[in-house]
Amino acid sequence: MNFAKYHALGNDYLVFHSKDFDRELTPAQIRRICHRQYGVGADGILWASIHPESRAFSLRIFNPDGSEAEKSGNGVRIFSRFLWDLGYINDEEIEIRTPGGPVATVVHRRGDQVTVRLGKASFFSSRIPVTGPPREVIEEPIEAAGRHYKFSGVTLGNPHCVIIAPEISRAEAIEAGPALEADPRFPNRTNVQFVRVAGPSRIEIEIWERGAGYTLSSGTSSGAAAAVARKLGLCGPEIRVAMPGGEVAVEIGPEFEVTLTGPVTSVCHGTLSAELLQSAK
């Protein structure tokens, strides 16, 4: 029942090697482990399958509410650093399989920085998904917490609702985020980003993450926000994304391929007690 804890600009995950467990964790156990007071505390759990002899690395991502996410930009970067720390990889590019599609990553600077190629951003309603007729979801009206917004929908293997605004705040993300996440036009719920464009190569974002709530940073949120800023002609292809937890660099390719580079920090290694898991049955 060993685990490793890492964070990517304050977005923290626990990494579990599935071979150490004789069964999968239940949603109740995931909620207990991620609880900040009753468990270890984390923004999510990375459930890893590692086969170094065949270079097969796959990952399932669980939110602290027990639900499963399709993809996590910070999660795959943390997992890459975990593999690097264990000596399974060096500085070569590897592929990590996730439910939201394969992701290529590279560890740099002795583990300090990790680059992830998140795939192509899509704005099409059927792929995000967003209800209604087939279309690109760009600057459509939406209401939450008594406020009127315009949002753009985008997917990088998981759904995002991106709102460009002249000013953004943690308070607004916390107040409006839950209603936007659960808006019925998002059948799988959605991640939410409030974005302020600070210039042609810099944006600032506040994040409400599906299944996790307010968070200090998010890799796919950074990529989604940057892709929308580029789509709307507000930024160039190279964008610094500033979040409460810190900054990452995002590149948007000509076909909206999204590449992200940012830091990963090792926090600790430990062992879960059987008592913790039994109490969460």
Secondary structure, 3 states (H helix, E strand, C coil): CEEEEEEECCEEEEEEEHHHCCCCCCHHHHHHHHCCCCCCCCCCEEEEEEEHHHCEEEEEEECCCCCEECCCHHHHHHHHHHHHHCCCCCCCCEEEECCCCCEEEEEEHHHCEEEEEEEECECECCCCCCCCCCCECCCEEEEECCEEEEEEEEECCCEEEEEECCCCCHHHHHHHHHHHHCCCCCCCCCEEEEEEEEECCEEEEEEEECCCEEECCCHHHHHHHHHHHHHCCCCCCEEEEEECCEEEEEEECCCCEEEEEEECEEEEEEECCHHHHHCCC
